């Protein structure tokens, strides 16, 4: 079973230079190497030990029989974001002396461009993508090489990598950019048929109309046992010659570099990455939620308008002053927010997950940064009728503190302790008052119905690999 026609189709697609600084929104994961098998669940599904040697990252159970259901059923991962149960694999590398080496990790950037004009769609469950050409014999603008001590990224082999620093290691990276326009029909490519191609200046061609995040995978080899690496002489695994069950390995130049991606992101996470993050021109970084809920309700209440409700605010307002006679002697404006509590993942270590609030806004005055407070509130309030005089009780013992300046931007607030306490008490919802800095300054935040949203999210992290 060969990939020749498919990879040739991908390699000859309309190409854009890959050696430019990415200026659009993105997210990222780092995934340690886990295992090596002669398996390929995309092009040789069910044929164990019949494919070229591949190094696997991410989902620790990936083999020839992997699909979305199996990845989500056993989501253990080497990636630093536990919402990513995806499988990533690339051919094994052999040094010029014949030694087959293991990679250290891979770092994948999920990227986008021109999202205002051409927004992203979430990865469909189980989408499989291929990139590169395992019959390649010349530079490919979707494949890059990098020496850790060298001159930067290049599409050409031949550079000799030296030590990153004295008495350290040789680091060599291979970057693989995947297609980002899906045909909307086929979850997997087939022999002679690609299910995805590349955009042109952010726009997808008519035969592949569904724009998805660009998967930019960078495989890193950290080699402690050598002092230099001639990239013209390093090799990558190719399809073996099979004599019954016996394998005769074959090898090609670095121009045969390619990789496979089998989406295993939790569906809420894939949606969060695109709709609540990258399509809003936000860099998610590592803050892609495992699950989340938008605010069920949000209002502001003020002692200056004690009987006036504000059920659909355009802006959430906050201001108070505890000086000059104390809080009760001065005007006070607080915002009330209520969330449904998203559940923690079943069957996973709860200590590796945290609850956070993501909120967009900042201080009005440009007189430096200050801290504001999230005070616990009861859930028995209705945004249509709540007023300052008919507000739920408020404890001025804060659950969390947010330190912020006058930049209007996304803010992340750790509320893990408070949410777990609410869960332990059998609650399914949680509310907070957002109170000011007690100095009289003003703060404004975007409400839940804005494009920036207002969300309570579950995020899960592991220790990233040592690099």
C-alpha positions, -999 to 999 in steps of 0.1 A, spaced: 0 0 0 17 32 -12 11 69 -6 28 80 -38 -1 96 -56 -16 112 -25 17 128 -14 25 140 -49 -9 157 -50 -2 174 -17 33 184 -27 21 199 -60 -8 219 -44 -6 257 -45 22 265 -21 30 296 -1 64 302 16 66 286 50 96 307 62 78 337 74 70 350 108 34 341 116 13 372 124 -21 357 130 -37 342 161 -25 308 173 -25 281 200 2 256 208 10 222 224 42 205 233 41 167 232 69 143 243 79 114 221 62 82 233 68 51 211 79 38 177 59 14 156 57 2 120 21 14 120 0 40 102 -36 44 113 -45 67 84 -32 51 52 -27 15 65 -55 12 91 -56 -22 107 -23 -34 92 0 -36 122 37 -35 116 33 -32 78 41 6 75 73 25 77 88 31 111 70 60 127 77 79 159 45 87 178 37 117 200 6 127 219 -19 100 226 0 71 242 -23 44 228 -19 52 191 -13 22 168 -26 8 135 -62 6 148 -66 41 162 -95 63 154 -113 92 171 -134 69 193 -103 50 206 -83 82 211 -111 97 232 -118 64 251 -81 63 261 -71 100 261 -38 97 280 -13 120 262 22 132 264 10 167 254 11 195 279 -25 203 273 -47 174 284 -75 185 262 -54 173 232 -58 135 228 -46 137 192 -21 114 176 9 128 158 35 107 140 65 112 117 91 88 101 120 77 122 154 93 117 188 75 111 221 93 117 249 90 91 266 63 112 234 41 110 221 48 145 183 52 146 175 80 171 144 90 190 131 125 189 127 144 222 94 160 216 73 178 190 58 213 193 27 221 172 14 255 165 -22 258 155 -24 289 133 -47 310 112 -46 340 89 -73 364 76 -98 351 101 -119 383 98 -126 375 61 -122 337 62 -130 324 97 -120 290 109 -142 259 115 -134 235 144 -117 203 135 -143 176 129 -140 146 152 -116 121 137 -102 143 109 -70 128 96 -44 150 77 -12 142 58 16 166 49 49 162 30 60 137 4 77 105 14 91 102 -22 104 138 -21 138 145 -37 139 183 -36 130 212 -13 93 215 -3 81 249 9 59 231 35 89 214 51 116 232 70 148 223 87 165 240 116 199 235 134 197 246 170 230 265 166 225 274 129 212 301 106 175 297 110 149 278 91 157 265 56 140 243 31 173 228 20 194 200 35 232 202 37 237 224 67 260 208 94 244 212 128 268 218 157 263 218 195 236 242 208 262 254 233 294 240 247 292 205 261 255 204 255 238 186 225 230 189 189 194 200 183 178 195 149 142 203 141 120 193 112 89 214 106 59 201 87 30 224 77 -4 205 72 -32 215 47 -58 238 63 -87 235 38 -109 204 42 -132 191 15 -160 188 41 -168 152 33 -139 128 38 -125 125 73 -95 105 59 -75 108 27 -74 77 5 -49 64 -20 -50 88 -49 -73 112 -31 -64 141 -8 -91 152 17 -75 186 23 -53 212 6 -37 246 14 -54 280 14 -43 309 -8 -39 341 12 -64 328 38 -90 317 13 -98 280 6 -103 268 -30 -138 257 -40 -132 220 -38 -120 223 -2 -142 250 12 -139 243 50 -111 263 65 -96 247 96 -66 257 118 -32 252 102 -13 224 120 24 234 121 42 204 136 79 208 146 97 176 155 128 182 177 158 158 180 181 166 210 212 145 204 236 142 233 259 115 219 272 134 188 289 168 183 277 175 148 251 163 123 254 166 85 218 170 74 227 158 38 236 124 52 208 119 78 179 97 66 142 91 73 124 58 72 105 47 41 80 18 34 97 -15 43 100 -45 20 80 -72 36 91 -108 34 61 -124 51 61 -109 86 99 -100 83 107 -63 76 135 -50 55 138 -14 64 144 13 37 156 48 41 155 81 22 169 116 25 155 143 47 136 155 16 112 126 22 100 143 55 63 140 61 39 136 90 4 125 100 -22 141 123 -52 123 136 -75 148 155 -83 137 190 -91 171 205 -122 170 228 -150 186 208 -155 215 232 -118 222 229 -118 222 191 -147 246 192 -131 268 219 -99 270 199 -116 284 168 -148 302 178 -138 317 212 -102 322 205 -86 323 170 -116 337 152 -115 365 177 -79 372 167 -67 360 201 -36 341 207 -48 311 228 -12 300 237 -17 271 260 -51 283 272 -74 260 251 -102 248 274 -110 211 279 -146 223 284 -163 256 292 -196 274 297 -205 310 287 -220 331 315 -256 323 320 -263 358 333 -244 391 338 -256 425 350 -242 455 369 -259 470 399 -251 503 415 -260 522 447 -264 553 425 -294 537 407 -307 515 435 -340 504 419 -330 502 382 -323 468 366 -297 465 337 -307 431 323 -287 433 290 -257 454 296 -234 465 268 -206 468 293 -201 454 328 -192 483 351 -172 482 384 -162 510 408 -160 514 445 -142 535 471 -135 523 506 -117 555 516 -131 587 530 -156 572 554 -156 536 541 -174 515 515 -209 522 527 -204 560 526 -195 561 489 -211 550 457 -205 514 447 -210 496 414 -204 459 410 -211 434 382 -228 401 389 -219 371 368 -234 335 370 -221 304 353 -231 268 349 -202 248 362 -186 226 335 -179 191 347 -144 178 353 -133 150 329 -143 116 339 -117 89 346 -88 114 347 -67 128 376 -87 159 388 -56 175 402 -43 181 367 -73 203 359 -81 238 370 -111 262 367 -105 296 353 -126 326 343 -117 343 311 -129 379 309 -121 408 285 -116 444 296 -95 466 318 -91 496 340 -105 530 327 -79 553 343 -43 553 331 -28 557 366 -11 523 369 -23 488 377 -45 477 406 -62 447 419 -100 440 418 -119 413 436 -143 384 428 -166 381 458 -188 350 462 -226 355 457 -256 333 460 -272 321 428 -308 332 436 -310 362 412 -326 370 379 -309 394 355 -342 409 345 -352 420 380 -320 422 401 -312 457 414 -290 472 440 -318 471 465 -329 436 455 -295 420 451 -283 387 464 -261 386 495 -224 394 490 -194 382 511 -166 407 509 -141 378 515 -129 374 479 -126 341 461 -100 355 437 -80 386 429 -73 400 394 -44 424 389 -48 446 358 -40 478 341 -59 500 315 -52 477 285 -84 462 271 -75 426 267 -83 390 277 -77 382 314 -74 348 331 -85 344 367 -79 313 388 -111 303 406 -104 267 410 -107 265 448 -141 283 448 -156 262 421 -145 229 437 -160 241 470 -193 247 451 -191 213 435 -185 196 468 -216 214 482 -237 199 453 -241 231 433 -243 232 395 -240 270 392 -217 296 407 -220 334 410 -196 362 418 -197 399 423 -169 417 406 -158 445 429 -134 473 423 -100 482 437 -115 501 467 -97 532 456 -124 547 434 -111 537 400 -134 524 372 -133 491 353 -152 479 323 -156 444 309 -174 429 279 -205 408 287 -212 372 277 -231 382 246 -201 400 231 -178 384 206 -151 382 233 -176 362 255 -172 356 293 -165 320 301 -158 297 330 -134 271 316 -117 238 326 -80 236 316 -57 207 321 -20 207 320 9 183 324 46 190 329 61 197 295 91 176 283 126 188 292 142 204 262 
